[in-house]
Amino acid sequence: MEKYLLFLLALLPVGAWAQVGGTCTIDLNIGNVKASKVYMVWKEGELNKIDSADISSGKCTLHTNIPYPVFTRLWLDDRGFGYDNGHRPDLLVFYMEKGNIHIRTVDSVKKAVITGSTLNNEIAVYRKYVSGPISRLEDLNAGIIMAPEGKRMDTAFTNPIYADEHTVVLQLKELDKQFAKEHPDNYGSLLALAEAGGTNIDVAVIGPLYDSLSARLQHTEEGKGLAEKIETARKTGIGAAAPDFTQNDTSDKPVKLSDFRGKYVLLDFWASWCGPCRKENPNYVKAYHLYKDRNFTLLSVSLDRPGDKDAWLAAIRKDSLEWTHVSDLKYWYNEVAKLYDIRAVPQNFLIDPKGKIIARNLRGEDLLSKLNELLGASPSFTLQGEVKPATYPAMLYLTYSENKKSVRDSAVVLDGHFVIKGFISRPLAATLELKDGNSRRNLSSQRKLYLDPGVMTLKASGPLDSAEIAGSPSTQQADDWKMISQPYLARMAELRSRRYYQRGNRDSVRLLKDQSDQALQDFRYALTAFVTQHPDSYVSWDMVYDSRVAMDPGTFAPSFEALSPEFRNSPEGKELAEQIVSVKQAEIGLRSPDFSQCDAHGNPISLRSLHGKYVLVDFWASWCGICRMENPNVLRAYNAYKDSGFTVLGVSLDDSKDKWLQAVREDNMPWQQVSDLKGRENAVAMLYGIQGIPQNVLLDPNGVIIAKNLRDKDLMNKMMELFDGGHNMRLDGHISSLKDSLAIFVYYTGNKLRQDTVTIQDGSFIWQAVMPEPQRIQAMLVPSHHMLQFYSDIGYLELSGQADSLDNVKLKGSWLNDEAKAFQASIRNFSVSERHQRVEAYIKAHPQSLYALSLVSDMLRDEDSEVQPLYMTLTETVRGTPTGRRIAAALPMMKRSAPGL
């Protein structure tokens, strides 16, 4: 949408008048207008000039030497603010020329009368001729400028105004052409033709009008400049052969326009600093992906400034512009821009396979429409159907990802029917949601589906997730895979749960890990079988491609090889093939690939220099939220074992040094950090085949990979396995101002009570144990005999607090303790009978909870008659834990005192 400023920029001359320069004397009389100083601004070539004078009794005189008549802005400093670049509504625009110019006003500078200047007199005739449209444009602009900020951002408010502006501008251009026709010897005609031609001169219209101008006008510098632009437009107009050129790409390799001969090419002029260009880029991305396989591409020429290569490259990455880019980084003096007479961006030229320009400045839907006309219809979809919302108004929201960009579309449900239409480059996975039209709350479960080209019909007689979809082969394949994979996913979930509840028994954990590995392998076999049956399906491709993160080449490669050659040989497929090779170099049991990369100070750090220690190579970035959440876990491991032969080497996938170092400071990461600031193309990440973060690799002192992708408790558990002599629980405690010297911990190992004694030094201690299961721990401090009670977990724990508030110590790392504290706090203010009821309700509502098992144990100790039926509500897995088995053995002896947990 064209937007015009208060004063049309096209009224500025683009060259210099062919008149003799000299001194311009300006006699200013502002009458009763209150002002102390006058300012004038103009340009001579590319130089900005400014002059000023003090006003006394409403009058002043300025003497200025100029090389030729120059377009000038004059305004008054009526508030003592000084120079402000001429950005004021009340200012006078005119031409300074050799001689004496008289300027008189009584109320505002804008309405001043200029005498003594032939040039300004002629231009005044032109301005009066077009004053109607100009005033209308000023009013429309004022309507936007004066509106509240919220309205200025509301397209429902602004779009009609922009539409009116566009109409008025078309009227203005017609008046410009008419003025030039009626006034062939008036200087205003040169301005009129410059305005009518704009940045996309129609030679067939402007050329004859220019030829009809007087020789006096054509021989001015302004006239010669307009003639050159008409000639350039003739060379770059529709139907002309696109001028060839050579310019370097992002890797400083020369690229010729003629290299693309045989394809439709959109030659795009843009810059990273250009807001409208960046807003247009998503349309280019969409067109590129829709038509790149149909003999179409883009070639972008950047008008970025000298020294701004990083900004240029960053914009290419951020906007996902995957085609060829060139620039000489000369800003508006870019040689290709000068060749094509580019005076504003964005602009583009559509060039056919023979090198002929066939269209200019195609944007948005106009570009897609033209490509559709030339290359055939792009794939489109229509999703229609019936739903039964529980309330009206109701909305359906369709969400999918196209070319790494999230797309969300919607439709109003009318009488149970809806229609959603759109364009897609290929079948795409999507999610459909039904929401209340007012509150946006969900009215049904989601429906996963695939968008296929053509018409798809959905029918939902009940919940949306069970809706039938006709006309989408890909959705049918996705539904088939869901049914096939469900048993495998359920089996893996069951084994994860069993491993969790039996994590205190290392033999059981080892057995369950083997079973889990086998279940995952069975799942991958099933996936490979499905891909083999559907090698050309985008459902198959998406499942394989999405599993590339944290890739296991042994299970990934067969699925990849089952894909069709079309997928494997695509650019993304070739990347996967390269990743398989890279990841195979970094498998567990192999010596890690060596590398060297610079730290924040530019000093090279090699992996080999850290040999002799256990090293966690940690891949992360400041912009990765999950990485930042994981950093405290890495810090915990580092602090606990840095003096035991362990260290961390962070590899950042940042492209901003400032943001990288800021994150290092914020997350308190004291270990060595390296980065080449190439973002996802970090050389070390590519060496290890890293496609997603966070990821890490643990090396032994000889550089052999012994584990990968250890997170949260898995990392600390591995540390304890390596450094803590077989213990599976470590508690690091620090209680400020504590005077006690010993801590005695009491806990169960099987059916036996055990106690461990640890030394306290300056309030700090470390307790390590082989814990068969998460359980309640009692600790006595000596000599004070103060008792601490908490719920332990397997793995690494941190206990902290103050000596004067031992009842409020905090335990980190134990979900069981968190659950217990939350429940106890919720029943604190209830009566005994009410607490008893809530305990029973909690046990029934949480049959998988080890804390519920602990509550059952308390009831057993109190010989509660309800203990046996409550115990039976717990899952078999929970009843099979050591504590569960102790309770089972004690139930027949209810009359006797049962041991506590």
Secondary structure, DSSP 8 states (H G I E B T S, - for coil): -----SS-GGGS-SS--SS--EEEEEEEE-TT---SEEEEEEEETTEEEEEEEE-BTTEEEEEEEESS-EEEEEEEESSS----TT--SS-EEEEE-SEEEEEE-SS-GGG-EEES-HHHHHHHHHHHHTHHHHHHHHHHHHHHHTS-HHHHT-HHHHHHHHHHHHHHHHHHHHHHHHHHHH-TT-THHHHHHHHHHTTS--HHHHHHHHHTS-HHHHTSHHHHHHHHHHHHHHHHSTTSB----EEEBTTS-EEEGGGGTTSEEEEEEE-TT-HHHHHHHHHHHHHHHHHTTTTEEEEEEE---TT-HHHHHHHHHHTT--SEEE----GGG-HHHHHTT--SSSEEEEE-TTSBEEEE---HHHHHHHHHHHH----EEEEEEE---SSSSEEEEEEEEETTEEEEEEEEEBTTEEEEEEE-SS-EEEEEEEEETTT--BSS--EEEEE-SEEEEEE-SS-GGG-EEES-HHHHHHHHHHHHHHHHHHHHHHHHHHHHHTTT-HHHHHHHHHHHHHHHHHHHHHHHHHHHH-TT-HHHHHHHHHTTTT--HHHHHHHHHHS-HHHHTSHHHHHHHHHHHHHHTT-TTSB----EEE-TTS-EEEGGGGTTSEEEEEEE-TT-HHHHHHHHHHHHHHHHHGGGTEEEEEEE--S-HHHHHHHHHHTT--SEEE--S-GGG-HHHHHTT--SSSEEEEE-TTSBEEEE---HHHHHHHHHHHHSTT-SEEEEEEEET----EEEEEEEETTEEEEEEEE-BTTEEEEEE--SS--EEEEEEETT--EEEEE--SEEEEEEEEGGGGGG-EEES-HHHHHHHHHHHHTTTS-HHHHHHHHHHHHHH-TT-HHHHHHHHHHHHTT-TTHHHHHHHS-HHHHTSHHHHHHHHHGGGTTS-----
